[in-house]
Amino acid sequence: MRESVVEQTAPHIGLHQLRFQYGDGTLALQGISLTVNAGESVALVGPNGSGKSTLLMHLVGLLQGQGEIVVAGLPVVKTHLPEIRRRVGLVFQHPDDQLFLLRLYDDVAFGPRNQGLAPDDVHARVTEALARVRLDGYVDRVAHHLSTGEKKRAALATVLAMQPEILLLDEPSSNLDPRSRRDLQRILAELPVTKIIATHDMEFALALCNRAVILDAGQVVADGPCRALFADADLMERHGLEVPASLCAPACC
């Protein structure tokens, strides 16, 4: 059932028997094995508490469990984390977690500056990243004065300025009005990178992803083409999800 967009000898992301338990005893991931090829856009869906955010944080080393993780050809271990975080960008659900400086320019420049790039190169990165997210001319704006949609795009720009080859997004469409949601969807569709999008927004996932991975209770319960999985009413019901309206037969709408 699994659909691969790009064939290659080694996956861009590989997880084998990943397990993670929080300090309070909660078993968040229970033996996750998963591969993602270069160029794929994969929707990571499941009910609250299924392990979606926990999985994303493992891919950049913010959490460390048991098992094997290889990202962009590198095992996710302490010595490789600087290079992995250069190649992999994680956009958090709440943009205020990534926007903390006085000017938007400085927020977007933060990563490239920490890489030690020359000022002209930093400026070029910031200019390109803001243009990609349709925030040209916002360099002197204060992030806290932006709308929610603008904040989401600004947070994305802070990651794009690092020129990642893999993009991880945690609930990117949450709390957006329809216009802002469409704007973000168009921007993401234009990005030629591997993407994993953790979301409850099935229509958003359908628009951007060919493949879906359904998590429940820290386990992969289904992996295959989005349209096939999302149209399976019994599967969706068993795992606390709903068939999106665009795939819903007239009798169920």
Buried (B, 14 or more C-beta within 10 A) or exposed (E): EEBBBEEEEEBBBBBEEBBBBEEEEEBBBBBBEBBBBBBBBBBBBBBEBBBBBBBBBBBBBEBEBEBEBBBBEBEBEEEBBEEBBBBBBBBBBBBEEBBEBEBBBBBBBBBBBEBEBEEEEBBBBBBBBBEBBBBEEBBEBEBEEBEEBBBBBBBBBBBBBBBBBBBBBBBBBBBBEEEBBBBBBEBBEEBEBBBBBBBBBBBBBBBBBBBBBBBBBBBBBBBBBBBBBBBBBEBBEEBBBEBBEEBBEEEEE
